[in-house]
Amino acid sequence: MSTIAPIAGPAPARPGMGTFERYLTLWVALCIVAGIGLGHLLPGLFASIATAEVARVNLVVAVLIWLMIIPMLLKIDFGSLGSVRQHWKGVGVTLFINWAVKPFSMAALGTFFIGYLFAPLLPAGEGPSYIAGLILLAAAPCTAMVFVWSNLCDGEPTYTLSQVALNDVLMVFLFAPLVALLLGVAAITVPWDTLLLSVVLYIVVPVIVAQVIRRGVLASGGKPALDRLLARLGPVSLVALLATLVLLFGFQGEQIIAQPLVIALLAVPILIQVYFNAGLAYWLSRRFGVAWCVAGPAALIGASNFFELAVAAAISLFGLKSGAALATVVGVLVEVPVMLSVVAIVKRSRSWYERGAAA
C-alpha cells in the first residue's frame, strides 16, 4: 500500500468563516422558499425580468452571477498553477472524475432514471430537456463554491486554488464540445454560438476582469489591500448568490408548486451522482496515497457543479421556463445541503482514510 504523501511547503492561511457563511444552508433554504413564494404571488414581475435578455442570456441573472463569482475569482493567482506539480496525484484524480466520469455518468443516470424508469411519471415530451439540463449541470466543474467546501473540510488551500484555476482553463476549451457531444447523443441540436457565448460571459470575461482588478490592487496596495477588498466583497458575493437563488426559484416558482413530483424525481439522479463521484474521488485518492487535506477537496471538487454556468447555459439554450432550466435549478436546490453532508462525511472519515498509510 502506498504511503500518504506530505504537503511540501507552508500552507497559506485559511480564511475564517463568519456567522453568515456558517449558516449558509439556512439562508439558501429561506431564499428558495422566498423565491418560490414570490414567483407564485408575483408572476408578472418575474415574467418582466425574464424578458431582459440578449442572445437568450438574461441580463439580470448575468449581473448577479458576475457579482457572485468575480469576488471569488479575485482569490485566484494564476501564477500558482506551478504548484500543481506538488499535488499531481490529487489533480489527476479530480481531472479524471470531472472530465472522464461525471458528465458521462450523469448522461447514463439521466437516461436511465428520467428517460426510462421515471418516464411514465413525467410530463410527456419533457424527458430529453430534463436530461439535457442534468448533463449541463454535470459538465461544468464547480469553481466559486469550492472555496467554501474546501474551507469547511480543512482542505489544503494551495491545491484547491490550483485545481480551480486549472478547471477554469480547461472549462473554456472542454465545456462546449463535451456538452455538444453528450447533447448530440440525446438528439438535441446545440446552437454553438449561444453555448460559446455563455462560456465567454460566465467564465472568460469574469476571469479576465478579476485578474485585472487583482493585479491593479496588488500593484497599488499589495496583499493587505487585496485582503481588505476581499473582505468588503465577501458579503456582496454571498448576497448575489442568495439574490440569484430568489430570482431563479421565482422564475420556476409556479412550476415547482405545480410539479413537486417532477422536482423530487429530478433530484434522484443528482443525489446519486454527487455521492458516487465524491466517493470515487475519495477512494481513488486514498488508493494512490494522496494526503487527506488534498483528498477532501478533491472529492468535493469532483462531485460539485458550477451551477451558475449550468443554469445560464440552460437558460441560453432552452429558455427560462424549459425543462432543462428546471433540472439545473433542482441541481441548485440539491447541491448545497448535499455538499455540506459530503463535507461532514469527509471530516468524520479522516481516521479511516489516514489508516491507509499504515496498512
SVG drawing of the C-alpha trace seen along z (x, -y; Angstrom):
<svg xmlns="http://www.w3.org/2000/svg" viewBox="-50 -52 58 55">
<polyline fill="none" stroke="black" stroke-width="0.4" points="0.0,0.0 1.4,-3.4 2.0,-6.0 0.3,-9.3 2.5,-11.9 3.3,-15.1 2.5,-18.5 5.5,-20.5 6.0,-24.0 3.9,-26.1 0.2,-26.3 -1.5,-29.7 -3.6,-30.8 -7.2,-29.5 -9.8,-32.3 -12.2,-32.3 -15.9,-31.5 -18.2,-34.2 -21.6,-33.6 -23.3,-34.4 -21.2,-31.8 -21.7,-29.2 -25.5,-29.4 -25.4,-29.4 -27.6,-26.4 -30.3,-28.2 -30.1,-31.3 -30.2,-29.2 -33.3,-27.4 -35.0,-30.7 -34.2,-32.2 -35.5,-29.1 -38.8,-29.3 -38.9,-33.1 -38.3,-32.7 -40.9,-30.0 -43.4,-32.1 -42.7,-35.4 -42.8,-33.6 -46.2,-32.3 -47.5,-35.6 -45.9,-37.9 -45.6,-36.0 -45.9,-39.2 -42.9,-40.8 -40.7,-37.7 -42.0,-37.5 -40.9,-41.0 -37.4,-40.3 -37.3,-37.2 -37.7,-39.3 -34.5,-41.4 -32.2,-39.2 -29.7,-39.4 -28.9,-36.3 -31.1,-34.3 -28.8,-35.4 -30.8,-37.1 -29.1,-40.3 -30.3,-40.5 -29.0,-37.0 -25.8,-37.8 -25.1,-40.8 -25.9,-38.8 -23.6,-35.9 -20.8,-38.3 -21.2,-39.8 -21.2,-36.3 -18.1,-34.9 -15.8,-37.8 -15.0,-38.2 -14.2,-34.5 -12.0,-34.7 -10.1,-37.6 -8.6,-35.0 -7.0,-33.1 -3.4,-33.8 -2.8,-32.1 0.9,-32.1 0.1,-29.4 -0.5,-26.9 3.1,-25.9 2.2,-24.4 0.1,-21.8 3.2,-19.7 3.2,-19.2 -0.2,-17.6 -0.2,-15.9 -2.0,-12.8 -4.8,-14.7 -5.1,-16.8 -5.1,-13.7 -7.9,-12.1 -10.1,-15.3 -9.5,-15.8 -10.4,-12.1 -13.6,-12.5 -14.6,-15.9 -13.9,-15.2 -13.9,-11.4 -16.5,-10.2 -19.0,-12.8 -20.6,-14.1 -20.9,-10.6 -22.2,-9.0 -24.8,-11.8 -25.9,-11.1 -26.3,-7.4 -28.1,-8.2 -30.4,-10.7 -31.2,-8.4 -32.0,-5.5 -34.0,-7.4 -35.6,-10.2 -35.7,-8.7 -36.8,-5.2 -37.6,-4.5 -39.5,-7.7 -40.7,-8.5 -44.3,-7.4 -44.4,-9.9 -43.0,-12.9 -44.7,-15.3 -44.9,-13.8 -42.1,-15.0 -40.0,-16.7 -37.6,-13.9 -34.9,-15.0 -35.0,-18.5 -34.6,-17.3 -31.7,-15.0 -30.1,-18.0 -30.3,-20.1 -28.7,-17.3 -25.9,-17.0 -25.2,-20.7 -25.1,-20.5 -22.5,-17.7 -20.3,-19.1 -19.2,-22.2 -16.9,-21.6 -17.6,-23.8 -15.4,-26.9 -16.7,-29.6 -18.3,-27.4 -15.3,-25.0 -13.5,-27.5 -16.3,-27.3 -16.4,-23.5 -12.6,-23.2 -12.5,-25.6 -15.2,-23.7 -13.3,-20.4 -9.9,-21.8 -8.7,-21.3 -5.2,-22.3 -5.7,-25.9 -2.9,-25.8 -4.2,-22.6 -7.8,-24.0 -6.6,-27.2 -4.5,-25.3 -7.3,-22.9 -9.9,-25.6 -7.6,-27.6 -6.8,-24.6 -10.5,-23.7 -11.3,-27.3 -8.8,-27.0 -9.9,-23.5 -13.6,-24.5 -13.0,-27.2 -11.9,-24.5 -13.8,-21.4 -17.2,-22.5 -18.8,-23.4 -17.5,-20.3 -18.3,-17.9 -21.8,-19.3 -22.3,-19.2 -21.2,-15.6 -23.5,-14.5 -26.5,-16.5 -26.0,-15.3 -26.3,-11.8 -29.5,-12.9 -30.7,-14.0 -30.8,-17.7 -29.4,-20.3 -26.9,-22.6 -26.5,-26.2 -22.8,-26.5 -22.8,-30.3 -25.1,-30.6 -23.2,-27.9 -19.8,-29.5 -21.2,-32.9 -22.3,-31.5 -18.8,-30.2 -17.3,-33.5 -19.7,-35.5 -19.6,-33.3 -16.0,-32.2 -13.6,-34.0 -14.8,-37.6 -15.1,-37.3 -11.7,-35.7 -10.1,-38.5 -12.0,-41.2 -10.9,-39.6 -7.3,-39.3 -7.1,-42.9 -8.6,-44.1 -6.3,-41.8 -3.2,-43.0 -4.2,-46.6 -4.9,-46.3 -1.7,-44.3 0.3,-46.9 -1.1,-49.8 -1.5,-48.4 -0.1,-44.9 -1.5,-41.9 -3.1,-43.9 -5.1,-45.9 -6.3,-42.8 -7.3,-41.2 -9.3,-44.3 -11.0,-44.3 -11.9,-40.6 -13.3,-41.2 -15.5,-44.0 -16.6,-42.0 -17.3,-38.8 -20.8,-39.8 -21.5,-41.1 -20.8,-37.7 -23.0,-35.9 -25.8,-38.4 -25.6,-38.0 -25.7,-34.2 -28.9,-34.4 -30.5,-37.0 -29.8,-34.7 -31.5,-31.8 -34.5,-34.0 -34.7,-35.0 -34.1,-31.6 -36.7,-30.0 -39.0,-32.8 -38.8,-32.1 -39.6,-28.4 -42.0,-29.1 -45.2,-28.1 -43.6,-25.0 -42.2,-23.9 -45.6,-24.3 -47.3,-22.7 -44.8,-19.9 -43.4,-18.7 -43.2,-15.2 -41.0,-16.3 -38.7,-18.1 -38.3,-15.0 -37.7,-12.7 -35.1,-15.0 -33.3,-15.1 -32.7,-11.4 -30.0,-11.1 -28.4,-14.3 -28.1,-12.8 -26.7,-9.6 -24.3,-11.5 -22.9,-13.6 -22.3,-10.8 -21.0,-8.5 -18.4,-10.9 -17.4,-12.2 -16.9,-8.6 -15.0,-7.5 -12.7,-10.5 -12.1,-10.0 -11.4,-6.3 -9.0,-6.8 -7.2,-9.5 -6.7,-7.0 -5.7,-4.3 -3.0,-6.5 -1.6,-7.9 -2.9,-11.4 -2.8,-13.4 -6.2,-13.7 -6.0,-17.5 -5.9,-17.2 -8.3,-14.2 -11.1,-16.1 -11.3,-19.0 -10.5,-16.5 -13.7,-14.6 -15.7,-17.9 -14.4,-19.4 -15.0,-16.1 -18.6,-15.9 -19.8,-19.6 -21.0,-21.6 -20.6,-25.1 -24.4,-25.5 -24.3,-29.2 -22.9,-28.3 -25.2,-25.3 -28.3,-27.4 -27.0,-30.2 -26.3,-27.7 -29.7,-26.0 -31.5,-29.4 -29.5,-30.4 -30.1,-27.2 -33.6,-26.2 -35.2,-29.2 -36.1,-30.3 -39.1,-28.0 -37.7,-25.0 -37.3,-21.5 -33.5,-21.9 -33.6,-25.1 -35.8,-23.4 -33.4,-20.5 -30.4,-22.8 -32.3,-24.7 -33.1,-21.4 -29.3,-21.0 -29.0,-24.3 -31.7,-23.0 -29.9,-19.8 -26.2,-20.8 -25.7,-23.0 -27.2,-20.7 -25.8,-17.6 -22.3,-19.0 -22.5,-20.0 -23.2,-16.4 -20.2,-15.3 -18.0,-17.7 -19.3,-16.0 -18.5,-12.5 -15.0,-13.5 -14.2,-15.0 -15.6,-12.1 -13.8,-9.5 -10.3,-11.1 -9.0,-8.4 -10.2,-5.7 -8.6,-7.5 -5.2,-8.0 -5.1,-4.4 -4.4,-3.5 -0.9,-4.9 -0.1,-2.3 -1.6,0.6"/>
</svg>
